Amino acid sequence: MNLTLHVWRQQNARTPGRFVTYEAHDISPDMSFLEMLDVVNERLIEGGEDPIAFDHDCREGICGTCGVVVNGRPHGPRERTTACQLHMRSFADGDSITIEPWRAKAFPVLKDLIVDRGALDRIIAAGGFISAPIGSAPDANAIPVRKVLAELSMDAAACIGCGACVAACPNASAMLFTAAKVSHLGLLPQGQPERFDRVRAMVAQMDAEAFGSCTNHEECEAACPKGITVETIGRMNADYVMASLTVGRRAARLGDSGGG
């Protein structure tokens, strides 16, 4: 396959970027998208040029590192497929492919196709934990979990934190990501002690990171490589309302008791 690539090149967050065109020759349709970029980079290095910088790690669709926008779609044209699992047979000989980084204020470009997704880590750190009681670990079957809740929790836990939902959203909202992280703990018995404190803290951190608001476009669900649905957002919103009511009732009780 012979392809024409239009790749976003940007030295760092402080310098303007631009699209640069490269010709990719003799590309095997069995290559992954990232392997194709590897081949292009080898040729750039041989020619004394700076290689295209892009994130990658496991290349198995697990780590969520390899986020790029391909022809306007996060991770490319195939549903529920990360860029590292996207194969070149998804394209035709002679195609032009535009490759750019995630576009969001909360994801500043570090170089070329690499963005800083630390904002997602800070959302997790704000409340993504459960209490750890002192003592030996309980038996795995000591706490009964309803099957439907276990399955919903595992579905939410499938989120790999790639940020495709943010890149796909017209508002650059991180609601689907945050909802997944809230849900996978909040649905389980072990996550109940911090359930409402967690949702308040994580939503507050999400807002502080300058992500946009959710206006129900549902592009996040369409772009998610793990198929996480917007029902997760509805579940988080319900928990957030309950958390607000809990705070209100607690404040009222403190007021009645003189604030002690």
Backbone hydrogen bonds, N-H to C=O, Kabsch-Sander energy under -0.5 kcal/mol:
donor,donor_aa,acceptor,acceptor_aa,energy
3,L,24,A,-3.0
4,T,95,D,-2.4
5,L,3,L,-0.5
5,L,22,Y,-3.3
6,H,97,I,-3.1
7,V,5,L,-0.7
7,V,20,V,-2.8
8,W,99,I,-2.2
9,R,7,V,-0.5
9,R,18,R,-3.2
15,T,12,N,-1.0
18,R,9,R,-2.1
20,V,7,V,-2.8
22,Y,5,L,-2.8
24,A,3,L,-3.1
24,A,22,Y,-0.5
25,H,23,E,-0.7
27,I,1,M,-3.1
31,M,28,S,-1.7
33,F,83,A,-0.6
33,F,86,L,-2.7
36,M,32,S,-2.0
37,L,33,F,-1.7
38,D,34,L,-2.2
39,V,35,E,-2.1
40,V,36,M,-2.2
41,N,37,L,-2.7
42,E,38,D,-2.3
43,R,39,V,-1.8
44,L,40,V,-2.1
45,I,41,N,-2.8
46,E,42,E,-2.1
47,G,43,R,-1.4
48,G,45,I,-1.6
49,E,44,L,-3.1
67,G,65,T,-1.4
68,V,66,C,-0.5
69,V,100,E,-3.4
70,V,68,V,-0.6
70,V,73,R,-2.7
71,N,69,V,-0.6
71,N,98,T,-3.2
73,R,70,V,-1.7
75,H,68,V,-3.0
76,G,73,R,-2.0
81,T,78,R,-0.8
85,Q,82,T,-1.2
86,L,82,T,-0.8
86,L,83,A,-0.5
88,M,31,M,-2.7
89,R,29,P,-1.3
90,S,87,H,-2.1
91,F,88,M,-1.9
94,G,2,N,-2.7
95,D,92,A,-2.1
97,I,4,T,-3.0
99,I,6,H,-2.8
99,I,97,I,-0.5
100,E,69,V,-2.2
104,A,102,W,-0.7
107,F,104,A,-1.5
110,L,114,I,-2.8
111,K,114,I,-1.5
112,D,10,Q,-2.8
113,L,53,A,-2.2
114,I,111,K,-3.1
116,D,108,P,-2.6
117,R,115,V,-0.8
120,L,117,R,-1.3
121,D,117,R,-0.9
122,R,118,G,-2.1
123,I,119,A,-1.6
124,I,120,L,-2.0
125,A,121,D,-2.6
126,A,122,R,-1.5
127,G,123,I,-0.6
127,G,124,I,-1.3
128,G,124,I,-3.8
129,F,127,G,-2.0
142,A,139,D,-2.0
150,A,146,R,-2.6
151,E,147,K,-2.4
152,L,148,V,-2.0
153,S,149,L,-2.6
154,M,150,A,-2.3
155,D,151,E,-2.3
156,A,152,L,-2.0
157,A,153,S,-2.4
158,A,154,M,-0.7
158,A,155,D,-0.7
159,C,156,A,-1.7
167,A,163,G,-2.1
168,A,164,A,-2.2
169,C,165,C,-1.5
172,A,169,C,-1.4
174,A,212,G,-0.5
178,T,174,A,-2.6
179,A,175,M,-2.9
180,A,176,L,-2.2
181,K,177,F,-2.1
182,V,178,T,-2.4
183,S,179,A,-2.8
184,H,180,A,-2.1
185,L,181,K,-0.6
186,G,182,V,-2.4
187,L,183,S,-2.0
188,L,185,L,-1.2
191,G,188,L,-1.3
192,Q,189,P,-1.5
195,R,192,Q,-1.3
198,R,194,E,-3.5
199,V,195,R,-1.7
200,R,196,F,-1.8
201,A,197,D,-2.3
202,M,198,R,-2.7
203,V,199,V,-2.1
204,A,200,R,-2.2
205,Q,201,A,-2.1
206,M,202,M,-2.4
207,D,203,V,-2.4
208,A,204,A,-2.0
209,E,205,Q,-1.4
210,A,207,D,-1.5
211,F,206,M,-1.2
212,G,172,A,-1.8
222,A,218,E,-1.4
223,A,219,E,-1.9
224,C,220,C,-1.5
227,G,224,C,-1.3
232,T,229,T,-1.5
233,I,230,V,-0.6
234,G,230,V,-1.7
235,R,231,E,-2.0
236,M,232,T,-2.1
237,N,233,I,-2.7
238,A,234,G,-2.0
239,D,235,R,-2.0
240,Y,236,M,-2.5
241,V,237,N,-2.2
242,M,238,A,-2.2
243,A,239,D,-2.5
244,S,240,Y,-2.2
245,L,241,V,-2.3
246,T,242,M,-2.4
247,V,243,A,-2.1
248,G,244,S,-2.2
249,R,245,L,-2.5
250,R,246,T,-2.3
251,A,247,V,-2.6
252,A,248,G,-2.1
253,R,249,R,-2.1
254,L,250,R,-2.2
255,G,251,A,-2.2
256,D,252,A,-2.3
257,S,253,R,-1.6
258,G,255,G,-1.3
259,G,254,L,-4.8
